[in-house]
Amino acid sequence: MKFATLVARARKEKVTLLGVGPVSENAVICTLAVAREMNAPVIFIASRNQVETPEIGKGYVRGWSPGEMARFIRENADGAVYFLERDHGGPWQRDEERNPYLPEEVAFRQALVSYQADLKAGFHLLHIDPTRRKNTTLAQVVRDAVYLMGEIEKYRKKMALPPVDYEIGTEENYAGVMEEEKFCWLLQNLLGKLQKKKLPRPVLVVGQTGSLVKMDCNVGCFSPRAATRMAALAGSFGVGLKEHNTDYLEEHFLLQHRLSGITSANVAPEFGVLESKLLLKLASEEELLRERGRIRHISGFKEVFISRSLATGRWQKWLDQERGNVNLENDYWRLKLTSICGHYVFADQEVLEKRSRMMENLKVLYPDPEGLIREEIKKALRKYFHCFGLENFLKGEK
């Protein structure tokens, strides 16, 4: 099934496609397992911070390049139907490209090198997101998106690579709803300029529905009414509405997604945070085993995991309050912040080694400690597949 065909069917049948961030190997393996179990498709949405070509730098997920991620998913798919998407592709989308801000020429060149690696890896969907330009405007977003798509298509044709579908970003994420007039203006101008240049029409356009992820909760206010209007407007132009920041929304809001006509929605940090919380819980159980004499030596995982996580500084992007309230010497804050940014260091070699030792120690209590983590991730995933109406979506498909 082609991705554009999948989107068209989702729009027609009023289901919401699920995009899952490959925040860890466990997240990928569990997503594939639930997709098989539910007989449903899934989209893996890899950001440039997660997965990147070595020509630019490494991502935090196992240091995977786009090709390596594609190969890992393919080798573990076992019949699951999946699609690969570059999420938030574009200039200044890697954290390090904004600290300090790269010159425009360099930022755009790196973005295109990244997209080229995605094309070679066989990605099905590219998210064109030029919203990280300083003080950008909606008109500038349209110009940048058209330029990027033109360069990508030029390279794709030159290298005789298969066609790819596109998703267009509109504004940086914030806890609000995009004004209907602005959304309409964007669609008219973007699609008009793409048509003039004979470039592909995107299958998805991102719209702000009120959701926003901070810490380990959704601090936004999802608006079914606004989502319905935006989805209808996007549909009138022949494209689907895409929502980002869907993590942690309550089930009654998730059920409203398909009723509102949202074609696709992304969930990513929730699964990394869940895995981090479970690891910290297991680390506490390991400490109890040592106190009670059930094991002789503790792994030291907890201390290394916390120190490496906090040292990344990446917890700052998830704060929902002023940093002045954070105390890195306080045990509550150290655990809280580790739970929201622990997934950034899952691939750290010492973290991996300590984790392996901890799992061996925990076999005193559990036959398969890692299996416990995977079962909890699967539970969290099933909620989204169910609420989005994806169960048996592939019934009858070959």
C-alpha positions, 0 to 999 in steps of 0.5 A, a space after each residue: 500500500 502506498 502512503 498516499 493511498 493509506 491517507 486517502 482511506 483514513 480520511 474516507 473512513 474517518 480513522 486517525 493514523 498513528 505516528 510513533 517516535 522511535 525513542 528506543 529499541 523497545 518502543 520500536 519493537 513494541 509498536 511493531 508487535 501491537 501493529 501486528 496484533 491489531 492488524 493495523 498500520 503504523 508510521 515511525 516518525 524520526 526527528 533529526 535529533 533521534 536519527 540522523 545521517 553521520 555526515 551531520 551528526 549522530 542521533 540519540 537513538 542508538 546512533 542510528 542513521 536513517 538507513 540503520 533505523 530502516 534496516 532495524 525496523 525491517 528486520 523486526 517487522 515480521 509482517 507488520 505494516 509500517 511506514 517511515 517518516 522524517 519528522 520535523 525535517 528542515 533547517 535548525 531542527 537539530 538542537 545543536 543547530 540552534 545553539 548557536 544558530 547556524 548561518 542560513 546557508 549552512 542550516 539549509 544545506 544540512 537539512 537537504 543532506 539529511 533529506 537525501 539520506 532519508 530518500 536513500 533509506 526508503 522513507 515514505 513521508 518527509 515532513 517539511 518543517 521550516 518553522 525554526 527560522 528566527 522571527 519567521 512569518 507564515 509567508 516565509 514558511 511557505 517560501 522555505 517549504 516550496 524551496 526545500 521541496 523543490 530541492 528534494 524533488 530535484 535530487 530524487 529525480 537526479 538519483 532515480 529514487 522512488 516518489 515520496 509523499 510530503 507533510 508540511 509544517 505550519 507553526 512552531 508548537 504552542 498551547 493554542 489553536 491556529 486561526 482559521 483564516 491563517 490556516 486557509 491562507 496557508 493552504 491557498 498560498 502553499 498549494 498554489 505555489 507548489 502547483 505553479 512549480 509542478 511540485 507534489 501536493 502534500 498529503 498532510 498539513 500540520 495544524 495546531 489543535 491546542 495540544 502541547 507536551 511539557 514534562 510528563 503531561 499534556 498542558 495544552 487544551 485540545 479543541 475538538 471544535 477547532 480540530 473539526 473546522 481545520 480538518 474540514 478546511 484541509 479536506 476541502 483542499 484535498 489534504 489531511 490534517 496532522 496533529 503533533 503533541 498528542 502524548 498524554 491526552 485523555 482517552 475521551 479526547 483521543 476518541 474525538 480525534 477520528 470524529 473531528 476528522 484528524 487524519 494522523 497524530 503523533 506520539 513520541 516522548 510518552 513512550 520514552 518517559 514511560 520506559 525511563 519511569 519503569 527503569 527507575 522503579 526497577 532500580 528501586 527494587 534492585 536496591 531493596 533486594 540488596 538491602 534484604 540480602 537477596 543479591 550481593 552487588 548492586 549494579 549502580 544503574 540508578 546513579 549512572 542513569 540519573 547523572 548522565 540524563 541530567 548532564 544532557 540538559 535536555 530536560 530544560 526543553 520539557 519544563 512547564 515552569 521557570 527553571 528557577 524552581 528546579 533544584 538539581 540537588 533535590 531527590 524529587 527533581 533529580 528523579 522527575 527530570 530523569 524520567 522526562 529525559 532519560 531516553 536521551 541516554 538509553 544508548 550511552 555505553 555505561 548506561 547500557 552496561 549497568 542496565 544489563 547488570 541490573 536486569 540480571 540482578 532482577 531475575 531473582 524477582 522476575 524471569 524477564 525484567 525487560 519483558 515487563 517494560 515492553 508489556 507496559 509500553 504495549 499497553 500504552 500503545 494499544 490505547 492509541 490504536 483503539 481510540 483511533 479506530 485502527 483495529 483491523 484496519 488492514 483486514 482484507 488488505 494483501 
